[in-house]
Amino acid sequence: MTTVDARDDLSSSGRSHSVTDILTERAAGFATARRSGGGQPQARPARPTTGVAVLACMDARLDVHALLGLGEGDAHVLRNAGGVVTDDMIRSLAVSQHELGTTEIILLHHTQCGMISITDDGFRDKLLERTGARPDWPVHAFDDLEESVRRSIARLRSNPFLAATTSVRGFIYDVATGELHEVTT
């Protein structure tokens, strides 16, 4: 599928559609194509065919499926700001392993990550100024990309709920070159 900036569709359509409206129209086209693919449409199994779960940053420049050559149903892909190991990511990985059979975890951080340019306190102060409330949750900002990957690997390897993991490896994706660099521990 070719990526097209949905905002271009907004400006040229003359209609007052939101980007979400355009994306849901694309989703309808996806469903139509799936139904017309011949035979009875069937969902892929929930169990990832590769046995891999990927924890990656949410950055839009990081296309996990394209980068790793993954298709639908190949892997669980979990994302958050910074690709950091949070309690919620551990929860999701535990479900991925114990209910759906994954045994390998790939961590994907990237160059030019926005989590390097902020601090926990600075971001909380910004939210306090903008919303009148200061969040009680950790932001998980970091100042050293490789060290963040190493900390994440260590946290995953030491977690008792992820004992089914046979492999935890961490990588940094270079957003300029498209190259992947493994971080050694």
N, C-alpha and C positions, 0 to 999 in steps of 0.2 A: 504494500500500500504506500503510495506516495504521500509524504507529509506536506500538508498545505496549511498555511497560517489561516485559521478560521476567522481571524479578524479581517482578512482580506475579503472573505465572503460577506461579512457584515457591511463593509463600506461600499461594496459593489452591488449588493442586492437591493438597496433602497428600502428594504423592510426593516422593521425594528425587532430583529431577532437577536437574542443574546448568543454568545459563543456556546453556551450549554445547549440552546435550541439547535444550533448547527451540528454540534457533536452528537446529539440524540438522533438527528436525521441521518447522520452517517451510521449510527448504530442500527437503525432500521434497515439501511442498505446492506449492512453486514449480515443481519438475520435473513434477509431475502436471498442473498448470495449463498448462505449456508443451506437454506431450504432447497434452492434450485441446483445444488451440487450433485444431484442424482441420488436416488435411494432415500431412505428414511433418515432425517438428520438425528444424530446422536451426540450427546455430550461425551467428552473424553472422560476417562476415570479421574477421580480426584487425586489419586496417588500419582505423584510425579514420576514419569518414566525413567528419569536419570537418577532418582534418589537424592537429588540435590536441592538445598534451600539456599537462596542468595539473599543476603542482607546488604542493601545498597542505599546510597544517598538518594534523596528524592529529586535531585537536580535534573532539570529537563534535558540537559545536554548529555546525560548518561542513559543511553538506550540499552538497557540490560539485555533484552532479547536479541537485538541485532549484534551487540558486542560479543556475546557468548554463543551466538548461533542457535538460540533456543526457539522452539516452536511452542504452540499451544499445548499445554499439558506436560511439558518437559521438566519444569522446576517450579518450586514455590519461590516467588519473588516478593520480599518484604522490603518496604522503603520507609525512611524517615529522614528528617533534617540531619545531615551529617553521616548517615548510615551507622549511627552509634548503637551499641548494645544497651537497650533500656529494658526495664522490667517487662514492658509490653512485648518487646521483640523476643525476650526469653520465653514468655508465655506462648507466643505464636510458634516459635521454633520447637518448643516441647510438644505442642499439638502436631506439628509437622512430622516430628520424629515418632512419637508414641502412637499416633493414630493413623498416620499416612506413610510411614516407612522411610522417611529420608534419613540418610546416614552421613551426608557430607554437607558442610556449610562453607560457602564462599562469601567473604566480606569484600565489598567494593566501595572504596573511597575514591576521591578524584581531586585533581589539581584545581586551583582557583575556587575552592569550596567556600561558600559564604559563612560557614561556621567558624572559620579561622579569623574572619574579619570582625567578629563580635565577641563580647564576653557575657557570661551569665548575668552578672549584675547590671551591665550596661543595657542588655536587652530587657531585663525585668524593669529597669528604670524607664525605658522607652514605653513599655506597655503601661506602666503606672501613669505616665504623663498622658498617653493617648486614651486610656480607658478608665482611669481613676482607680484601677485595682492592680495589685502586684501579684503575679502568679506564685503559687507555692511549689510548682514543679520545677525540676532542674532543666536548664536549657541544653546542657551538654556541649557547650562551645569548647573549642580546643585551639591550641596555638602551634601544635606540631603534628602534621598529617601522619607521618610514619608512626609516631608514638601513639597516636589515637588508634591506629590499626592494631598495634601490638597490645595495647590495653584491651581492646575489644576481643582479640584472639584469646588472651589470658582469661578474660571474664567468661567466655564461652566454654573454654576447656575446663575451667574449674567448677562449672555449674553442675550440681548433682542431678538436675532435671534433664540435662542434655547428655547423659551418659551413653546414649545410643550413637553419639557422633563418632565416626571413625576418622574423620578428617575435618580440620578447621584451617582454612588458609585465607590470607588477606592480601588484597591487591590495591594498587592505586592506578586509576585510569587517568591518562593525560588527555585533557579535553582538547588540546591543540593538535596533538599528533595521532590520537586514537590508540596509542600504545598502552599496554598493561604491564605494570611492574609489580612483581611479587615482593611483599615485605617479609623478611625473615625474622624469626624470633630468637 
